[in-house]
Amino acid sequence: MNKIRIGIAGYGNLGRGVELAIRQNEDMELAAVFTRRPPETVRIRTEGVKVYGMEEIPSMADGLDVVILCGGSATDLPVQTPELARCCNVIDSFDTHARIPEHFAAVDAACRESGHVGLISVGWDPGLFSLNRAYAEAILPVGKTYTFWGKGVSQGHSDAIRRVEGVKRGIQYTVPVEAAMERVRRGDQPDLTARQKHTRECYIVPEEGADLQKITDTIVNMPNYFDEYDTTVTFISEEEFDAVHNKMPHGGFVMRSGMTGEGETTHQMVEYSLRLDSNPEFTASVLVAYARALNRLKERGETGCKTVFDIAPVDLSPLSPEELRAHLL
Amino acid sequence: MNKIRIGIAGYGNLGRGVELAIRQNEDMELAAVFTRRPPETVRIRTEGVKVYGMEEIPSMADGLDVVILCGGSATDLPVQTPELARCCNVIDSFDTHARIPEHFAAVDAACRESGHVGLISVGWDPGLFSLNRAYAEAILPVGKTYTFWGKGVSQGHSDAIRRVEGVKRGIQYTVPVEAAMERVRRGDQPDLTARQKHTRECYIVPEEGADLQKITDTIVNMPNYFDEYDTTVTFISEEEFDAVHNKMPHGGFVMRSGMTGEGETTHQMVEYSLRLDSNPEFTASVLVAYARALNRLKERGETGCKTVFDIAPVDLSPLSPEELRAHLL
């Protein structure tokens, strides 16, 4: 059987994660890495595979079954995914929830014009969390769904605190409130405010002579980012920062508290959770599994843009339908 | 839009659960209930719907989009599902894991001959737990999967203790060992014996004058059922039995402890859990959601037997693909 030939477009944390995830799947191989940097400055881990400029993708498209886009959702993917869908089968982890319909339409149009297949917003949220919301709500139509995030590093919030005057280094953890989760698990179906669901923990290395009280005040009152949450600010040394806060853990919980039976009085609780020591490596693993599915759709002659909702679980697995039924059902 | 017309074949706890679950889904209606008992002795909850003998299903098949089989896996479903697949689109919750390939083959053959679609082993294990095993293993190919059950009533073990001499009433709960689950969550990837994963709790109302020590000894040493577990036997009054042990709770956990990254040293933990106050009502809710998917397969002209692995999440939902993308992705 020919291996699925995968191209990686963008070689940051996520791209490196995809490269490593491909190694864990025997039916795939890394075909090429594409970058916007000068290709000769990018060193990858896989021997015998070359790095090219992003602009070379169209001319190399014949040798790529699937291109995994590893850029950012703010500015890269809205442009890159539709553009590359004109020449390749593409998959991305676009995660700006509010702009998904717009992104879907752009990728779908490009795919239909060119006869390719696309798969967007693949990761864990959006992605696996979305799947769990959809499954649980279809099964328990009467109920309430909750999503809690963390404990984990929020890139957006970390960026925001690093822009505060006097902050040399900074990282922000989103932490779910255990007491709120316990109320959900009990079946209370509470209405929870942002403050009741998550707290925010900031660890900061201040510039020398910075006004610590002013930094704290600026952060905890920052609109949109922190003012609606209980936020703690802890000042630490650069050594501690490097030793303790050098990882990108994340995770979270999707919970559906549903009611069934006569008078809808029976409580049924579904909970899905992730505890990830590396957010980009896990997202990469999800992308790679879905790249397998995308390749199968392509082989079946499908076109257009898809999401995780459209993919049957069987298409993610390296196992045959017979093996899945015999061993995992 | 026409409602999906559902027939229920078998009206025990599961069939009653299906009847109630249909009410929670506006796009469905109960068309008929079929029973092996004299139909006039069966009282259902839905006004205007009639009860028929099981043998009338073939002649009424035109008025049924999907028949949900609610019999037992030991003797009912292996016969009924293939038989009814000759005239109807069928869905069952066949749960004898070891015999799934055989059951699949029988239902598939019947479906292909008659041009119908079948969906077997729909519930939570097999069913939702199977899905979570398949998703997590596809995403994290290097790792270990664990399934823990409970706390919940095991019908098979409860039946076994009720056959012991001197036992008037009895119920058995399977209880997952919290310490073992914590080891899995920590990423230890332990090899766990049956005894290390679950304990078994029996509550028994003894016959008057029964030898309690003998009952206990017989149970805890019972081969296959209890000898490989740490089992507790508690004798209670009939009043307590009726007051406390009149429910059918169940649930459990599917966990995937996976490793990613350079040298596969990054731990990634996926956990799915159910806490069900009523096992049959929840299984019924799963069956009803999958009945919607089965009806869509039928409308697309598909035939043959399927499992949960073959069903894309979009087909379970009453929402349109656009709504799903906008609200749940």
Interface residues (C-beta under 8 A of the other chain):
Chain A: G17 L20 A21 Q24 N25 R45 H97 I100 P101 F104 S121 P126 L128 S130 L131 N132 R133 A134 Y135 E137 A138 I139 L140 P141 V142 R185 G251 G258 T260 G261 E262 E264 T266 H267 Q268 M269 V270 E271 Y272 S273 L274 R275 L276 D277 S278 E281 F282 A284 S285 V286 A289 R292 T307 V308 F309 D310 I311 A312 P313 V314 L316 S317 P318 P321 E322 L324 R325 A326 L328 L329
Chain B: G17 L20 A21 Q24 N25 R45 H97 I100 P101 F104 S121 P126 L128 S130 L131 N132 R133 A134 Y135 E137 A138 I139 L140 P141 V142 R185 G251 G258 T260 G261 E262 E264 T266 H267 Q268 M269 V270 E271 Y272 S273 L274 R275 L276 D277 S278 E281 F282 A284 S285 V286 A289 R292 T307 V308 F309 D310 I311 A312 P313 V314 L316 S317 P318 P321 E322 L324 R325 A326 L328 L329
